Amino acid sequence: MHETVAEEKRLTAGVSDGDLETLLLIRHYELTVLELFACGEIKGTTHTCIGQEYIPVALNPFIRADDFVVSNHRGHGHYLARYRDEGDVEGLLAEVMGKSEAVCQGVGGSQHIYRDQFLSTGIQGEGIAVGAGIAWSHKFRNRSDIVFVYIGEGTFGRGCVYESLNFAGIWHLPMVIVVENNGIALSTSPHDSMSGTIEGRVRGFGLDYLRVESRHIPAIRELVGEPVKRVRTESRPLVIEFITDRVASHSKGDDTRDSAELERVKRQDWHSRMTAEDCERFERLEQRAVQRMRAIRELVASRKEAVWDEHEERAVE
């Protein structure tokens, strides 16, 4: 199976206000985090998903409450897309600021988050290995739940990725492996670090594969719906490779791309394109997101510093 959705001319066509609100909430959450880091208000490091927000928003309707999501170092959008309706933007911001009432008591920081059926890790490649173990446990216990794992194309330099793909194929694990291919691993292009393609490697393990170039949320959902359903009903592992762009730097100010490439990326950015397409609706919803994040920032900043309580540690079931 190899299907591709090409880019549509109008990204806002058929996109609900709810989806736009989630996109804009994630965008302005990430911008807030960058501002806080510049002010010295962030504990540890942080990596934003600016430019890639539409991917978890598009996939979220396919993720059920008992499905497990394993995220990575660039995972704020994955978390917010899943828990937006439960009002946990404050909890995530408190976590990265090391404040009280945070998701993980303020000691996990930006990269290491655990809540319910969500886990993120800053260690490259670890997520897919952990996800394979969780998927195996689901299958062993005859559960219909599946595991969504987010990784980047740069992770394909790690051996545990291939071990996990191998196990997924051998054991027919109920996994959806989402590869966010933004074309640059920190400062290295895949052309300089990878022989062959991600598709070729995935097919070598007999897994289903989709390539998605679109940023149009309804089109993405139409494409991935049936393959994800097969993962759930037939336990067929699936790899979805999204060809996307990282608008911001790798972490904070470490961007080695030249001006021409950065200009291309900004032109392709869903935010730039949607603003031009549906200015009135977009600006109205964006102002709402800006105001909401401003209020959340003030609220969280006023909280006490987090204090870790070892008696509140939780184990992943």
C-alpha positions in Angstrom: 0.0 0.0 0.0 1.5 3.3 -1.1 -0.7 6.4 -1.4 0.1 10.0 -1.5 -2.1 13.1 -1.0 -0.7 16.0 -2.9 -1.1 19.6 -1.6 -4.4 21.4 -2.0 -4.8 25.0 -3.0 -7.0 26.0 -0.1 -6.0 24.6 3.3 -9.0 26.2 5.1 -11.6 24.4 2.9 -13.8 22.1 5.1 -11.8 22.8 8.2 -14.0 23.4 11.3 -13.6 26.3 13.7 -12.7 23.7 16.4 -9.7 22.4 14.4 -8.5 25.9 13.6 -8.8 26.8 17.3 -6.6 23.7 18.2 -4.1 24.6 15.5 -3.8 28.2 16.7 -3.7 27.2 20.4 -0.7 24.9 19.7 1.0 27.6 17.6 0.6 30.3 20.3 1.5 27.8 23.1 4.8 27.2 21.3 5.4 30.9 20.7 4.7 31.5 24.4 7.3 28.8 25.3 9.9 30.4 23.2 9.2 33.8 24.7 9.5 32.3 28.2 12.7 30.6 27.4 14.2 33.9 26.2 13.2 35.4 29.5 14.8 32.6 31.5 11.5 31.2 32.7 11.8 27.7 31.3 13.3 24.8 33.3 15.7 22.9 31.1 15.5 22.9 27.3 12.5 22.9 24.9 11.8 22.0 21.2 8.7 23.4 19.5 6.6 21.9 16.8 5.9 25.1 14.9 4.9 24.2 11.4 3.9 20.7 12.2 0.9 21.4 14.4 -1.6 20.1 11.8 -0.3 16.5 12.0 -1.6 15.6 15.5 -4.7 17.7 14.9 -5.5 15.7 11.8 -4.9 12.4 13.5 -6.6 13.0 16.8 -10.1 11.9 15.8 -8.7 8.4 15.2 -7.2 8.1 18.7 -9.5 6.6 21.2 -9.4 7.2 25.0 -7.7 3.9 25.7 -5.2 4.1 22.8 -1.7 4.9 23.9 0.3 7.8 22.4 4.1 7.8 22.6 5.6 11.2 21.7 9.1 12.6 21.4 11.2 15.6 22.2 9.0 17.8 20.0 5.7 16.7 21.5 3.8 19.7 22.9 1.4 19.6 19.9 0.8 15.9 20.3 -0.2 16.4 23.9 -2.3 19.5 23.3 -4.2 18.0 20.4 -5.2 15.0 22.6 -6.0 16.9 25.8 -7.1 20.3 24.6 -10.8 19.6 25.5 -9.8 18.6 29.1 -8.3 22.0 29.8 -4.7 20.8 30.4 -2.9 23.6 28.6 -2.2 25.1 32.0 -0.8 21.7 33.3 1.6 21.4 30.3 2.8 25.0 30.6 3.3 24.6 34.4 5.4 21.5 33.6 7.9 23.3 31.3 8.1 26.2 33.7 8.6 24.0 36.7 5.5 25.3 38.5 3.0 23.6 40.8 -0.1 21.8 39.5 1.9 20.5 36.6 1.3 17.3 34.6 4.3 15.6 36.2 4.9 17.7 39.3 7.1 20.0 37.3 10.1 17.6 37.1 9.5 16.1 33.6 10.0 19.4 31.8 9.3 19.8 28.1 10.4 16.4 26.9 9.4 13.8 29.5 5.6 13.8 30.0 3.4 11.0 31.4 -0.3 11.3 31.8 -2.9 8.5 31.5 -2.3 6.9 28.0 0.4 9.5 26.9 4.1 9.3 27.3 6.9 11.4 25.8 10.7 11.0 25.8 13.6 13.1 24.7 15.7 10.1 23.9 15.9 9.5 20.1 14.4 6.1 19.1 13.3 5.2 22.6 9.6 6.0 21.9 9.2 3.4 19.1 10.8 0.7 21.3 8.5 1.5 24.2 5.6 1.7 21.9 6.3 -1.7 20.5 6.3 -3.1 24.0 3.0 -1.4 24.8 1.4 -2.7 21.6 2.6 -6.2 22.3 1.0 -6.0 25.7 -2.3 -4.9 24.2 -2.2 -7.8 21.7 -1.2 -10.3 24.4 -4.3 -9.2 26.5 -6.6 -9.2 23.4 -7.3 -5.5 23.7 -8.6 -3.6 20.7 -6.5 -0.5 21.6 -3.7 0.6 19.4 -0.5 2.6 19.9 0.4 5.8 18.1 4.1 6.5 18.1 5.5 9.9 16.8 9.1 9.9 15.6 11.2 12.1 13.2 13.1 11.1 10.1 16.4 11.7 12.0 15.5 8.8 14.3 16.2 6.4 11.4 19.8 6.5 12.4 19.1 4.5 15.5 19.3 0.7 15.6 16.4 0.3 18.0 14.1 1.8 15.3 14.8 -1.2 13.0 14.5 -3.7 15.8 11.1 -2.2 16.7 10.0 -2.3 13.0 11.1 -5.8 12.8 9.2 -6.9 15.9 6.1 -5.0 14.7 6.2 -7.0 11.5 6.9 -10.3 13.1 4.3 -10.0 15.8 1.8 -8.0 13.8 1.7 -5.3 16.4 -1.3 -2.8 16.5 0.9 0.3 15.9 0.6 3.5 13.9 4.1 4.9 13.5 3.9 8.5 12.5 7.1 9.9 11.0 7.2 13.6 10.9 9.8 14.2 8.2 10.7 17.9 8.4 13.8 17.4 6.2 16.4 18.4 8.8 17.6 16.5 11.8 19.0 19.3 14.0 21.2 20.6 11.2 21.6 17.6 8.9 19.6 16.8 5.8 18.5 13.2 5.2 20.4 13.4 1.9 23.6 13.6 4.0 22.7 10.9 6.5 20.4 8.3 4.9 21.0 5.9 2.1 17.7 5.0 0.5 14.3 6.1 1.7 12.1 5.6 4.7 9.5 3.9 2.5 12.1 1.4 1.3 13.2 0.6 4.9 9.6 0.2 6.1 8.7 -2.1 3.3 11.7 -4.2 4.0 9.9 -5.3 7.2 6.6 -5.9 5.4 4.7 -3.0 7.0 2.0 -0.9 5.5 3.2 2.5 4.4 1.5 5.9 3.5 3.2 9.1 2.4 1.3 12.3 3.1 2.4 15.6 1.6 -0.8 17.5 2.3 -1.4 20.0 5.0 -5.1 19.9 4.4 -6.7 18.3 7.5 -9.9 16.8 5.8 -7.8 15.3 3.0 -5.4 13.7 5.5 -8.3 12.2 7.5 -9.8 10.8 4.4 -6.6 9.1 3.4 -5.6 7.6 6.8 -9.0 6.5 8.0 -9.2 3.1 6.5 -5.5 2.1 7.1 -5.8 3.1 10.7 -9.0 1.0 11.0 -7.1 -2.0 9.6 -4.5 -1.5 12.3 -7.3 -1.7 14.9 -9.3 -4.6 13.4 -6.5 -6.7 11.8 -3.5 -5.7 13.9 -1.5 -4.6 10.8 1.3 -2.1 11.7 1.3 1.1 9.7 3.9 3.7 9.1 2.6 7.2 7.9 5.4 9.5 6.7 4.3 13.1 6.7 6.4 15.4 4.5 6.4 18.6 6.6 8.4 21.6 7.6 9.9 22.8 10.8 9.3 26.5 10.8 11.3 27.3 14.0 14.8 26.3 14.8 15.7 22.8 16.1 15.6 23.9 19.7 15.8 27.7 20.3 18.3 29.6 18.1 20.2 26.7 16.5 19.1 27.0 12.9 21.6 26.5 10.1 19.3 26.7 7.1 20.0 29.5 4.6 17.7 32.4 4.0 16.2 30.9 0.8 15.3 27.7 2.5 13.7 29.5 5.5 11.7 31.7 3.1 10.4 28.6 1.3 9.4 27.0 4.6 7.5 30.1 5.7 5.6 30.2 2.4 4.6 26.6 2.9 3.6 27.1 6.5 -0.1 26.4 7.1 -0.4 29.5 9.2 0.7 31.8 6.4 -1.5 30.1 3.9 -4.6 30.0 6.0 -4.2 33.6 7.0 -4.2 34.6 3.3 -7.1 32.3 2.4 -9.6 33.1 5.1 -8.4 36.2 6.8 -11.5 37.3 8.7 -12.3 34.0 10.3 -8.6 33.1 10.9 -7.8 36.4 12.6 -10.9 36.2 14.8 -9.9 32.7 16.1 -6.3 33.7 16.3 -7.1 36.6 18.6 -9.0 34.2 20.8 -6.0 31.9 21.0 -3.6 34.8 21.8 -5.9 36.0 24.6 -6.3 32.5 26.0 -2.5 31.9 26.1 -1.8 35.3 27.6 -4.2 34.5 30.5 -2.7 31.0 30.9 0.8 32.4 31.0 -0.1 34.9 33.7 -1.9 32.2 35.7 0.9 29.7 35.6 3.6 32.3 36.2 1.9 33.2 39.5 2.1 29.7 40.8 4.6 28.4 43.3 7.7 26.5 42.2 7.1 22.8 41.8 8.2 20.5 44.6 8.5 16.8 43.8 6.7 14.3 46.0 8.1 10.8 45.5 4.9 9.3 47.0 2.9 10.6 44.0 5.0 8.6 41.5 2.9 6.7 39.0 3.7 3.5 37.1 2.7 3.0 33.4 0.2 0.2 33.4 
